[in-house]
Amino acid sequence: MRNRIAGTALATTLLSLALSAPALASGFGKGSGAGEGIAGETNDKVVTFVFFGVLLFFVLTVVVGSIIQNALQKRHDERQSATMRQRIGW
């Protein structure tokens, strides 16, 4: 089972690299890949805003995940305490 998973992961990685190589190599050395992407030429301001967007995404993901986990844990604790009350007879 472990060999099968490792083989699948290796095949997926190699296939991804093989398919992305032409796309990555097309812009290098020809003048068209000199800082110009889909949205045009990039500068420090664009890079900074993208960085802050990624940072905000991960911070919000952690905060929302913590809130959801807290609510689920509260439900679990309430259900567990109700079960214990039934056993004891309170």
VOVEX-41838 format. One record per residue (C-alpha): residue number from 1; chain; x, y, z. Coordinates in steps of 0.2 Angstrom, whole numbers, plus 5000, padded with zeros to 4 digits. Example, Ala and Ser with C-alpha at 12.3 -4.5 7.8 and 13.67 -1.06 7.14 Angstrom:
BEGIN
    k  c    c1    c2    c3
    1  A  5062  4978  5039
    2  A  5068  4995  5036
% end
This chain:
BEGIN
    k  c    c1    c2    c3
    1  A  5000  5000  5000
    2  A  5014  5012  5005
    3  A  5023  5009  4988
    4  A  5008  5012  4978
    5  A  5005  5029  4987
    6  A  5023  5033  4985
    7  A  5023  5028  4966
    8  A  5007  5038  4963
    9  A  5014  5054  4972
   10  A  5030  5052  4962
   11  A  5021  5050  4945
   12  A  5009  5065  4949
   13  A  5024  5076  4953
   14  A  5034  5071  4937
   15  A  5019  5073  4926
   16  A  5015  5090  4934
   17  A  5033  5096  4931
   18  A  5033  5089  4913
   19  A  5017  5098  4909
   20  A  5022  5114  4917
   21  A  5040  5115  4910
   22  A  5035  5122  4893
   23  A  5025  5136  4901
   24  A  5038  5141  4913
   25  A  5052  5140  4900
   26  A  5043  5151  4886
   27  A  5046  5167  4895
   28  A  5064  5166  4900
   29  A  5078  5173  4889
   30  A  5066  5180  4875
   31  A  5062  5197  4883
   32  A  5044  5193  4885
   33  A  5046  5186  4903
   34  A  5055  5201  4910
   35  A  5043  5204  4924
   36  A  5027  5204  4914
   37  A  5013  5193  4919
   38  A  4995  5191  4915
   39  A  4990  5208  4923
   40  A  5004  5217  4914
   41  A  5021  5222  4921
   42  A  5024  5220  4939
   43  A  5032  5233  4951
   44  A  5035  5234  4969
   45  A  5017  5240  4973
   46  A  5009  5225  4964
   47  A  5020  5213  4973
   48  A  5017  5221  4990
   49  A  4998  5221  4987
   50  A  4998  5202  4982
   51  A  5009  5198  4997
   52  A  4997  5207  5009
   53  A  4982  5198  5000
   54  A  4990  5181  5003
   55  A  4994  5185  5021
   56  A  4976  5191  5024
   57  A  4969  5175  5017
   58  A  4979  5164  5028
   59  A  4976  5174  5044
   60  A  4957  5174  5040
   61  A  4958  5155  5036
   62  A  4966  5152  5053
   63  A  4954  5163  5063
   64  A  4938  5156  5054
   65  A  4944  5138  5057
   66  A  4947  5142  5075
   67  A  4930  5149  5077
   68  A  4922  5134  5069
   69  A  4932  5122  5079
   70  A  4927  5131  5095
   71  A  4909  5130  5091
   72  A  4910  5111  5086
   73  A  4920  5108  5102
   74  A  4907  5117  5113
   75  A  4893  5106  5105
   76  A  4904  5090  5108
   77  A  4906  5095  5127
   78  A  4888  5099  5129
   79  A  4883  5082  5122
   80  A  4896  5073  5132
   81  A  4890  5081  5148
   82  A  4872  5077  5144
   83  A  4877  5059  5142
   84  A  4887  5059  5159
   85  A  4871  5067  5167
   86  A  4861  5053  5161
   87  A  4873  5040  5168
   88  A  4874  5048  5185
   89  A  4856  5053  5186
   90  A  4857  5071  5189
% end
